Amino acid sequence: MTVAEELTPAVPDSAVDAAGPDESEEPIKQRKNGLYPGVSDELAENMKSGWADTELRDLEPIPQAAETAARRAALSARFPGERLVIPAGNLKTRSNDTEYAFRASVEYAYLTGNQTEDGVLVLEPTAEGHEATIYLLPRSDRENGEFWLDGQGELWVGRRHSLTEARTLYGIPASDVRELAGALREATGPVRVVRGYDARIEAALTDKVTAERDEELRVFLSEARLVKDEFEIGELQKAVDSTVRGFEDVVKVLDKAEATSERYIEGTFFLRARVEGNDVGYGTIAAAGPHACTLHWVRNDGAVRSGELLLLDAGVETHTYYTADVTRTLPINGRFDEIQRKIYDAVYEAQEAGIAAVKPGAKYRDFHDAAQRVLAERLVEWGLVEGPVERVLELGLQRRWTLHGTGHMLGMDVHDCAAARVEAYVDGTLEPGMCLTVEPGLYFQADDLTVPEEYRGIGVRIEDDILVTEDGNRNLSAALPRRADEVEAWMASVKG
């Protein structure tokens, strides 16, 4: 038996069966067709020593540490006397032995600021409230060879923070996550878990939780994000500012996109997202010509033609997971033609009406209703649908060409707070600190025989990220022009 076959590293939770903590002691798996069949005793011994001390001792808490502590305090107050378990999630296989890029669950990142796989936040009930512990994988083990032999070892995927470092960074006591499942199996008392992220943790709690109680936890954490704190607002503005620069990047290379495809646009924006942020907040929609009529066109493999419109719906995600969500519809050659401008102006007027309706005390639905009314008026005016406008709105007849709702909450998810109760979200009231998109559109499908031929294949959407303030609203993405003549002038100046 080779040394490699005898090594028993502390493998990530995602590789461990739910049966018990002792089963985490599995041999490091060797590739079936790896070029090295094993590890000699001499090499194994050599790899254990001669390494410098790399413990980081001058760390500062993460910038949002005070905010995450306040969020945990609010959670504690809502569920007194109950153990609360919030997992980050595990790596997911993309193909064979490669994984998708990991993104921690929003609930976990919101409460901790940590973004590493396999992490779990546990709030243990106490007489005074709760005591929080963040359970993480410690540094890769050098004694058993995990750090260089395991596929998730330090020499393969990079250094993890030590538990001591994690405590400093996140302001939460840190423990080894490999011990958590066993401890949860033995725990008593009421417990709730955020489901859908970590099967092993859920299995350890299977006889202690109910779907209804767990859903209450998920709903609370979703509604907690409806009103953003100052840190979150700052991150959203960062995301938007980077997004504005990404749109400028695209305008500069439209000639190259014409020579290739929509993917040149997608790739150009992605470069900005990766340089200034974590990623794109969602799949970029780079829809040229009739593809603009497909709401979530993310194939981005079509032609980019002078004389047609480009609908670019894209957002940069910051390193703390806050994303922008901005759309502009741009004339590829820099100038709207008569019909394009007519449709564009209608959408612009609708968006203006929608933005004006965003203010504290207003109903959430008000901005949607205001924008839809303008679009219905134009459709009646153009003879595409029979009025009066009230009839059109009552029957929803405008939806053949407007299709979608006029906006959504925005934050750590592009469609943030989606698990919130309807009465707190869609049927709720706007408050200062809420951030939402206003994004009306008109889409005339290429095969729609109910509209004049010159309308067919034209899709227009304009979307901005709007913060509710004490006295109205602030357009976080106002740096990107919206009015047709301003769009043309901006494109000309960007192109030089």
FITI-193147 format. One record per residue (C-alpha): residue in one letter; x, y, z. Coordinates in steps of 0.25 Angstrom, whole numbers, padded with zeros to 4 digits, always signed. Example, Ala and Ser with C-alpha at 12.3 -4.5 7.8 and 13.67 -1.06 7.14 Angstrom:
residues 2
A+0049-0018+0031
S+0055-0004+0029
This chain:
residues 496
M+0000+0000+0000
T+0006+0014-0004
V+0006+0025+0006
A-0004+0033-0002
E-0014+0022+0000
E-0012+0023+0015
L-0014+0038+0016
T-0027+0042+0022
P-0029+0057+0020
A-0040+0066+0026
V-0048+0066+0013
P-0058+0077+0010
D-0072+0075+0015
S-0077+0074+0001
A-0069+0061+0000
V-0074+0055+0013
D-0086+0046+0014
A-0097+0050+0024
A-0095+0037+0033
G-0086+0042+0043
P-0073+0050+0047
D-0064+0038+0047
E-0067+0036+0032
S-0060+0049+0029
E-0047+0042+0030
E-0046+0037+0016
P-0033+0035+0008
I-0029+0046-0002
K-0035+0041-0015
Q-0024+0040-0026
R-0028+0042-0041
K-0031+0029-0048
N-0022+0033-0059
G-0012+0042-0052
L+0002+0041-0056
Y+0007+0038-0042
P+0002+0025-0036
G+0006+0028-0022
V+0014+0036-0012
S+0027+0030-0006
D+0029+0030+0009
E+0041+0039+0006
L+0034+0050-0002
A+0022+0050+0008
E+0032+0052+0020
N+0039+0063+0012
M+0026+0070+0009
K+0023+0072+0024
S+0034+0081+0027
G+0042+0093+0022
W+0030+0103+0021
A+0030+0117+0026
D+0020+0122+0036
T+0009+0129+0028
E-0001+0133+0039
L-0006+0147+0036
R-0006+0155+0049
D-0009+0169+0045
L-0023+0167+0039
E-0034+0177+0042
P-0049+0174+0042
I-0056+0174+0029
P-0062+0188+0025
Q-0076+0183+0028
A-0074+0176+0041
A-0082+0186+0049
E-0094+0184+0039
T-0093+0169+0039
A-0093+0169+0055
A-0106+0178+0055
R-0112+0168+0045
R-0109+0156+0054
A-0115+0164+0066
A-0128+0166+0058
L-0129+0152+0054
S-0126+0148+0069
A-0137+0157+0074
R-0147+0150+0064
F-0145+0136+0068
P-0141+0136+0083
G-0138+0122+0089
E-0136+0115+0076
R-0123+0110+0069
L-0122+0116+0055
V-0113+0110+0045
I-0109+0117+0032
P-0100+0110+0022
A-0092+0116+0011
G-0093+0104+0002
N-0083+0095-0005
L-0076+0094-0018
K-0084+0089-0029
T-0078+0080-0040
R-0078+0086-0054
S-0072+0074-0061
N-0064+0062-0057
D-0054+0068-0047
T-0056+0083-0049
E-0066+0092-0041
Y-0074+0104-0044
A-0069+0117-0038
F-0074+0117-0024
R-0084+0128-0019
A-0088+0127-0004
S-0103+0127-0001
V-0108+0142+0000
E-0113+0139+0014
Y-0100+0134+0019
A-0092+0145+0013
Y-0102+0156+0018
L-0100+0151+0032
T-0085+0149+0032
G-0078+0155+0021
N-0071+0142+0018
Q-0071+0136+0004
T-0064+0122+0005
E-0070+0109+0002
D-0075+0099+0013
G-0076+0110+0023
V-0088+0110+0033
L-0093+0121+0043
V-0099+0116+0055
L-0106+0124+0066
E-0107+0117+0079
P-0118+0122+0088
T-0114+0128+0102
A-0121+0135+0113
E-0117+0148+0107
G-0120+0145+0092
H-0111+0137+0084
E-0096+0133+0083
A-0091+0133+0068
T-0081+0123+0063
I-0076+0123+0049
Y-0072+0109+0045
L-0061+0108+0034
L-0051+0099+0028
P-0037+0102+0035
R-0024+0103+0027
S-0021+0091+0019
D-0014+0080+0027
R+0001+0079+0025
E+0003+0067+0034
N-0006+0058+0026
G-0002+0064+0012
E-0016+0069+0009
F-0010+0083+0005
W-0003+0077-0007
L-0010+0064-0010
D-0025+0068-0009
G-0032+0074-0020
Q-0037+0086-0011
G-0023+0086-0004
E-0016+0099-0002
L-0006+0097-0013
W-0017+0094-0023
V-0027+0105-0021
G-0021+0115-0011
R-0019+0118+0003
R-0031+0118+0013
H-0031+0127+0025
S-0028+0120+0038
L-0039+0120+0049
T-0032+0130+0057
E-0031+0140+0045
A-0046+0137+0042
R-0050+0142+0056
T-0042+0155+0054
L-0048+0157+0040
Y-0062+0154+0043
G-0063+0158+0058
I-0069+0144+0061
P-0063+0132+0068
A-0059+0122+0058
S-0059+0106+0059
D-0056+0095+0050
V-0068+0092+0041
R-0064+0077+0040
E-0069+0075+0054
L-0082+0082+0052
A-0091+0071+0046
G-0088+0062+0058
A-0091+0073+0068
L-0104+0077+0062
R-0109+0062+0062
E-0107+0062+0077
A-0113+0076+0079
T-0126+0077+0086
G-0136+0089+0086
P-0143+0096+0075
V-0135+0099+0062
R-0137+0105+0049
V-0128+0104+0036
V-0128+0111+0023
R-0130+0100+0013
G-0125+0097-0001
Y-0110+0100+0001
D-0103+0088+0009
A-0109+0074+0009
R-0100+0069+0020
I-0104+0080+0030
E-0119+0078+0026
A-0117+0062+0028
A-0112+0065+0042
L-0124+0073+0045
T-0135+0064+0038
D-0142+0060+0050
K-0141+0074+0057
V-0147+0083+0047
T-0160+0086+0039
A-0162+0092+0025
E-0171+0102+0031
R-0162+0107+0042
D-0150+0108+0032
E-0158+0116+0022
E-0161+0126+0033
L-0146+0128+0035
R-0143+0129+0020
V-0155+0139+0019
F-0150+0148+0030
L-0136+0148+0024
S-0141+0152+0011
E-0150+0163+0017
A-0138+0168+0025
R-0131+0172+0012
L-0143+0181+0007
V-0137+0193+0014
K-0122+0195+0011
D-0112+0201+0021
E-0102+0211+0018
F-0091+0201+0014
E-0101+0194+0005
I-0104+0207-0002
G-0090+0210-0004
E-0087+0196-0010
L-0099+0198-0020
Q-0094+0211-0024
K-0080+0205-0027
A-0087+0194-0035
V-0094+0204-0043
D-0082+0213-0045
S-0074+0201-0051
T-0086+0197-0059
V-0086+0211-0065
R-0072+0209-0069
G-0075+0196-0075
F-0086+0202-0084
E-0075+0212-0089
D-0066+0201-0092
V-0076+0194-0100
V-0079+0207-0108
K-0064+0208-0112
V-0064+0195-0118
L-0077+0194-0126
D-0069+0194-0139
K-0062+0181-0134
A-0075+0175-0130
E-0081+0178-0144
A-0069+0170-0149
T-0071+0158-0140
S-0084+0156-0132
E-0092+0160-0119
R-0081+0152-0111
Y-0071+0163-0113
I-0081+0172-0106
E-0083+0162-0095
G-0068+0159-0093
T-0065+0174-0093
F-0074+0176-0082
F-0069+0164-0074
L-0055+0169-0074
R-0060+0182-0067
A-0068+0173-0057
R-0056+0164-0054
V-0046+0176-0053
E-0054+0184-0044
G-0063+0174-0037
N-0066+0160-0034
D-0073+0156-0046
V-0086+0160-0054
G-0098+0160-0045
Y-0106+0152-0056
G-0104+0147-0070
T-0102+0159-0079
I-0113+0162-0089
A-0106+0167-0101
A-0118+0167-0111
A-0116+0173-0125
G-0127+0175-0135
P-0139+0166-0133
H-0132+0158-0121
A-0136+0171-0113
C-0150+0165-0113
T-0145+0153-0105
L-0146+0157-0091
H-0134+0149-0086
W-0126+0147-0098
V-0113+0142-0092
R-0108+0133-0104
N-0102+0146-0110
D-0097+0139-0123
G-0105+0148-0132
A-0100+0158-0142
V-0098+0173-0139
R-0103+0181-0151
S-0102+0196-0153
G-0116+0203-0154
E-0122+0193-0143
L-0123+0195-0128
L-0115+0188-0117
L-0122+0185-0104
L-0111+0184-0094
D-0116+0179-0080
A-0104+0177-0071
G-0099+0179-0057
V-0085+0178-0049
E-0086+0170-0036
T-0076+0176-0025
H-0067+0168-0017
T-0077+0168-0006
Y-0088+0162-0016
Y-0096+0175-0018
T-0100+0176-0032
A-0105+0187-0042
D-0116+0184-0052
V-0116+0195-0064
T-0121+0194-0078
R-0119+0204-0089
T-0124+0202-0103
L-0114+0208-0113
P-0114+0211-0128
I-0102+0203-0133
N-0098+0213-0143
G-0100+0224-0133
R-0113+0230-0138
F-0128+0226-0136
D-0137+0226-0149
E-0151+0231-0148
I-0158+0219-0144
Q-0147+0215-0134
R-0148+0228-0128
K-0163+0228-0127
I-0163+0215-0119
Y-0151+0219-0111
D-0158+0232-0107
A-0170+0225-0102
V-0162+0216-0093
Y-0154+0228-0088
E-0167+0235-0085
A-0172+0222-0078
Q-0159+0221-0070
E-0160+0236-0066
A-0174+0234-0060
G-0170+0221-0053
I-0158+0228-0046
A-0166+0240-0042
A-0175+0230-0035
V-0164+0225-0026
K-0164+0232-0013
P-0166+0228+0002
G-0180+0225+0006
A-0184+0221-0009
K-0189+0207-0011
Y-0179+0198-0018
R-0188+0196-0030
D-0190+0211-0033
F-0177+0212-0041
H-0182+0200-0050
D-0196+0205-0051
A-0191+0219-0055
A-0181+0213-0066
Q-0191+0204-0072
R-0202+0215-0073
V-0192+0223-0082
L-0189+0211-0091
A-0204+0207-0092
E-0207+0221-0096
R-0197+0221-0107
L-0201+0207-0112
V-0216+0213-0113
E-0211+0225-0120
W-0203+0217-0130
G-0215+0209-0133
L-0209+0196-0129
V-0220+0193-0118
E-0234+0198-0117
G-0236+0208-0105
P-0240+0214-0096
V-0228+0213-0088
E-0235+0209-0075
R-0241+0196-0083
V-0227+0193-0088
L-0221+0193-0074
E-0232+0186-0068
L-0231+0174-0078
G-0216+0175-0078
L-0216+0176-0093
Q-0203+0185-0094
R-0196+0173-0089
R-0195+0167-0103
W-0184+0177-0105
T-0179+0181-0091
L-0179+0167-0086
H-0172+0168-0072
G-0173+0176-0059
T-0167+0189-0058
G-0156+0186-0048
H-0152+0178-0035
M-0144+0180-0023
L-0129+0180-0024
G-0117+0177-0015
M-0109+0164-0013
D-0118+0157-0023
V-0122+0164-0036
H-0136+0160-0032
D-0134+0163-0017
C-0143+0159-0006
A-0151+0149-0015
A-0155+0141-0003
A-0162+0153+0004
R-0177+0152+0007
V-0185+0158-0004
E-0191+0168+0007
A-0177+0173+0010
Y-0172+0174-0004
V-0182+0175-0016
D-0193+0179-0008
G-0184+0187+0002
T-0181+0202+0003
L-0168+0208-0001
E-0158+0213+0010
P-0145+0221+0010
G-0133+0211+0007
M-0141+0202-0002
C-0134+0200-0016
L-0142+0196-0028
T-0141+0196-0043
V-0150+0204-0052
E-0150+0197-0066
P-0162+0198-0075
G-0160+0193-0089
L-0167+0191-0103
Y-0165+0179-0111
F-0170+0177-0125
Q-0167+0162-0129
A-0162+0160-0143
D-0174+0151-0146
D-0185+0160-0140
L-0194+0162-0151
T-0203+0171-0143
V-0193+0183-0144
P-0188+0191-0156
E-0176+0184-0163
E-0167+0195-0159
Y-0169+0192-0144
R-0166+0177-0145
G-0152+0173-0139
I-0151+0186-0130
G-0149+0184-0115
V-0146+0195-0106
R-0144+0195-0091
I-0138+0206-0082
E-0135+0202-0067
D-0129+0210-0056
D-0126+0206-0041
I-0134+0215-0032
L-0132+0218-0017
V-0143+0222-0009
T-0139+0234-0001
E-0145+0242+0011
D-0151+0253+0001
G-0153+0245-0012
N-0142+0236-0020
R-0128+0236-0025
N-0125+0230-0039
L-0112+0223-0036
S-0109+0221-0051
A-0112+0235-0055
A-0098+0236-0061
L-0103+0228-0073
P-0112+0237-0082
R-0126+0233-0085
R-0133+0243-0094
A-0131+0240-0109
D-0123+0252-0113
E-0114+0251-0100
V-0111+0236-0103
E-0107+0240-0118
A-0098+0251-0112
W-0092+0242-0102
M-0089+0231-0112
A-0082+0241-0121
S-0074+0246-0110
V-0070+0233-0105
K-0066+0228-0119
G-0057+0241-0120
